[in-house]
Amino acid sequence: MNNHDPLFVAATRPAMKWGVTLDGIIIAGALVAIVMIATKNPFALLLYFPAHALMYGLCMRDPRMFRLLLLWLSTKTKSLGWRHFGAATACPYVNTRKRALL
């Protein structure tokens, strides 16, 4: 018996172009653009193809790889109360919101 429902997989898969999620295309394009601007060489744009292949390999393992990476970064980075408590935790004492001007 096949427990793999293709309709559910297709409905929950993120938007992809050429086998890479749009997040991966944006990341690869931004990195290649930065390299091209830093080197002032338009042939640096050819580095997009190996970068796309790398992103394709990451997305082949898990299509939500970049969302998981963003979730990992947002949960593992230091919070604003780490100086007071000595650990990354939510701080009820430190106000992290800007006050509204009256």
C-alpha positions as CSV (number, residue, x, y, z in Angstrom):
1,M,0.0,0.0,0.0
2,N,1.3,3.4,-1.0
3,N,1.2,5.9,1.9
4,H,2.5,8.7,-0.2
5,D,-0.4,11.0,-1.4
6,P,0.7,12.9,-4.5
7,L,-2.0,15.5,-4.2
8,F,-1.0,16.4,-0.7
9,V,2.7,16.7,-1.7
10,A,1.8,18.9,-4.7
11,A,-0.4,21.2,-2.6
12,T,2.2,21.7,0.1
13,R,5.2,22.1,-2.1
14,P,6.6,25.7,-2.3
15,A,6.7,27.6,-5.7
16,M,9.6,26.4,-7.7
17,K,11.3,27.5,-10.9
18,W,13.8,25.1,-12.7
19,G,13.7,22.8,-9.6
20,V,14.7,25.5,-7.1
21,T,12.4,27.5,-4.8
22,L,12.1,31.2,-5.4
23,D,14.0,31.8,-2.1
24,G,16.9,29.9,-3.5
25,I,16.9,31.8,-6.8
26,I,16.9,35.1,-4.9
27,I,19.8,34.0,-2.7
28,A,21.9,32.7,-5.6
29,G,21.1,35.8,-7.7
30,A,22.0,38.2,-4.9
31,L,25.3,36.4,-4.2
32,V,26.2,36.4,-7.9
33,A,25.2,40.1,-8.2
34,I,27.4,41.0,-5.3
35,V,30.4,39.1,-6.7
36,M,29.8,40.8,-10.1
37,I,29.7,44.3,-8.6
38,A,32.8,43.6,-6.4
39,T,34.9,42.2,-9.3
40,K,33.5,44.6,-11.9
41,N,33.5,41.7,-14.3
42,P,30.2,40.9,-16.2
43,F,31.5,37.3,-16.8
44,A,31.0,36.8,-13.1
45,L,27.3,36.3,-13.9
46,L,28.2,32.9,-15.3
47,L,28.7,31.9,-11.6
48,Y,25.0,31.7,-11.4
49,F,24.9,28.3,-13.1
50,P,27.0,26.5,-10.4
51,A,25.1,28.4,-7.7
52,H,21.9,27.3,-9.2
53,A,23.1,23.7,-9.3
54,L,24.0,24.0,-5.6
55,M,20.6,25.3,-4.8
56,Y,19.0,22.5,-6.9
57,G,20.9,20.0,-4.8
58,L,19.7,21.5,-1.6
59,C,16.1,21.7,-2.8
60,M,16.2,18.1,-4.1
61,R,16.9,16.9,-0.5
62,D,14.1,19.1,1.0
63,P,12.1,21.7,-1.0
64,R,11.6,23.8,2.2
65,M,15.3,24.0,3.0
66,F,15.5,27.8,2.9
67,R,12.4,28.2,5.1
68,L,13.9,25.8,7.6
69,L,17.2,27.7,7.5
70,L,15.3,31.0,8.1
71,L,13.4,29.4,11.0
72,W,16.7,28.0,12.5
73,L,18.3,31.5,12.2
74,S,15.4,33.2,13.8
75,T,15.3,30.8,16.8
76,K,19.0,30.3,17.4
77,T,20.1,33.9,17.3
78,K,20.4,35.9,20.5
79,S,17.3,37.6,21.8
80,L,17.3,41.1,23.3
81,G,17.2,39.8,26.9
82,W,20.4,37.7,26.7
83,R,22.6,40.2,28.5
84,H,20.2,40.3,31.5
85,F,19.6,36.6,31.8
86,G,22.8,35.2,30.3
87,A,20.8,33.0,27.9
88,A,18.7,33.4,24.8
89,T,15.2,33.7,26.2
90,A,12.1,35.9,26.0
91,C,12.5,38.8,28.4
92,P,9.3,40.1,30.1
93,Y,11.3,43.0,31.7
94,V,13.0,44.6,28.7
95,N,10.6,46.5,26.4
96,T,11.5,45.7,22.8
97,R,8.8,47.8,21.2
98,K,9.1,51.4,20.3
99,R,6.8,53.7,22.1
100,A,4.2,55.4,20.0
101,L,4.5,59.2,19.7
102,L,1.5,60.9,21.1
